[in-house]
Amino acid sequence: MAFRSDGPNRHLLGADGVVAVVTFGDYGELLDFEGQLDAEAARLMAFLVTARNVDFALQAEAVEKASGMAFLPFTGWVYRGQHYSLVVSGNRAVVAQSLKADYNRIFALLEEAGSA
């Protein structure tokens, strides 16, 4: 069951394969969710994705320094599982069916949505 069905992330649910969207604050607090998640799953996802954002930002900085390649600014990431994937940009996480997701399209929609 979704928290809202007419919230600011509604347009993301129309992308191929997208089943849920979670919006969270800088400290992992759940701000909004829509789609096929219950409140506890959305809350946990918000917290865990926030932690990964910090990890990946630090890794991007370290790899950039070590390689001389431009990895910053850090803008997002994908975790692809066999059945479902997470696509994360800023303070939004999209849950999508792995075989149906158009990752570039989802990132473009997240970029259009801007920061939460």
C-alpha positions as CSV (number, residue, x, y, z in Angstrom):
1,M,0.0,0.0,0.0
2,A,1.3,3.4,-0.9
3,F,1.6,6.5,1.4
4,R,0.2,8.7,-1.4
5,S,-0.9,8.2,-4.9
6,D,-0.8,11.8,-6.1
7,G,2.5,12.9,-4.6
8,P,5.4,14.6,-6.3
9,N,6.9,11.3,-7.5
10,R,3.9,10.1,-9.3
11,H,5.4,10.7,-12.8
12,L,8.2,8.3,-11.9
13,L,5.8,5.5,-11.4
14,G,4.9,5.7,-15.1
15,A,8.4,4.7,-16.3
16,D,8.8,1.2,-17.6
17,G,9.3,-1.3,-14.8
18,V,9.0,1.2,-11.9
19,V,7.0,-0.2,-9.0
20,A,7.9,2.2,-6.1
21,V,9.5,5.6,-5.3
22,V,10.9,6.6,-1.9
23,T,11.9,10.2,-1.0
24,F,14.0,10.7,2.1
25,G,15.8,13.5,4.0
26,D,19.5,14.0,4.4
27,Y,19.6,11.9,7.6
28,G,17.6,9.0,6.2
29,E,14.1,10.1,7.5
30,L,11.3,9.0,5.2
31,L,9.5,11.9,3.6
32,D,7.3,10.3,1.1
33,F,6.7,7.0,-0.7
34,E,4.4,5.7,-3.5
35,G,3.9,2.4,-5.2
36,Q,4.2,-1.2,-4.0
37,L,5.9,-0.7,-0.6
38,D,4.5,-0.6,2.8
39,A,5.5,2.0,5.3
40,E,8.1,-0.1,7.2
41,A,9.8,-1.2,3.9
42,A,9.9,2.4,2.7
43,R,11.3,3.6,6.1
44,L,14.0,1.0,6.0
45,M,14.9,1.7,2.4
46,A,15.2,5.4,3.1
47,F,17.6,4.8,6.0
48,L,19.8,2.2,4.1
49,V,19.9,4.2,0.9
50,T,21.1,7.2,2.8
51,A,24.0,5.2,4.3
52,R,25.0,3.9,0.8
53,N,24.9,7.5,-0.6
54,V,27.5,8.5,2.0
55,D,29.6,5.4,1.2
56,F,29.5,5.9,-2.5
57,A,30.3,9.6,-2.3
58,L,33.4,8.9,-0.2
59,Q,34.4,6.1,-2.6
60,A,34.0,8.4,-5.6
61,E,36.2,11.0,-4.0
62,A,38.9,8.4,-3.2
63,V,38.8,6.8,-6.7
64,E,39.0,10.2,-8.3
65,K,42.0,11.1,-6.3
66,A,43.7,7.8,-7.0
67,S,42.9,7.6,-10.7
68,G,42.9,11.2,-11.8
69,M,39.5,10.5,-13.5
70,A,36.5,12.7,-12.8
71,F,34.0,10.8,-10.6
72,L,32.7,13.9,-8.8
73,P,30.2,15.3,-8.3
74,F,28.6,12.1,-7.2
75,T,25.1,12.0,-8.6
76,G,23.6,8.6,-8.1
77,W,23.9,4.8,-8.3
78,V,22.2,1.6,-9.3
79,Y,22.0,-1.7,-7.4
80,R,20.7,-4.4,-9.8
81,G,19.3,-7.6,-8.3
82,Q,18.0,-10.5,-10.2
83,H,14.4,-9.4,-10.0
84,Y,14.4,-5.8,-8.7
85,S,16.8,-2.9,-8.8
86,L,17.3,0.4,-6.9
87,V,18.0,3.5,-8.9
88,V,19.1,6.3,-6.6
89,S,19.7,10.0,-7.3
90,G,19.8,12.7,-4.6
91,N,17.2,12.0,-2.0
92,R,15.0,9.7,-4.1
93,A,15.2,5.9,-4.7
94,V,13.3,4.1,-7.4
95,V,12.5,0.4,-7.2
96,A,12.2,-1.1,-10.6
97,Q,11.8,-4.6,-12.1
98,S,15.3,-5.4,-13.3
99,L,14.4,-6.8,-16.7
100,K,12.0,-4.0,-17.6
101,A,13.8,-0.9,-16.2
102,D,15.2,1.7,-18.6
103,Y,17.9,2.9,-16.2
104,N,18.8,5.9,-18.4
105,R,15.2,7.0,-18.6
106,I,14.8,6.6,-14.8
107,F,17.9,8.7,-14.1
108,A,16.6,11.4,-16.5
109,L,13.3,11.5,-14.7
110,L,15.1,11.7,-11.3
111,E,17.2,14.5,-12.6
112,E,14.1,16.4,-13.8
113,A,12.5,15.9,-10.4
114,G,15.5,17.5,-8.7
115,S,16.5,17.1,-5.1
116,A,13.8,16.3,-2.6
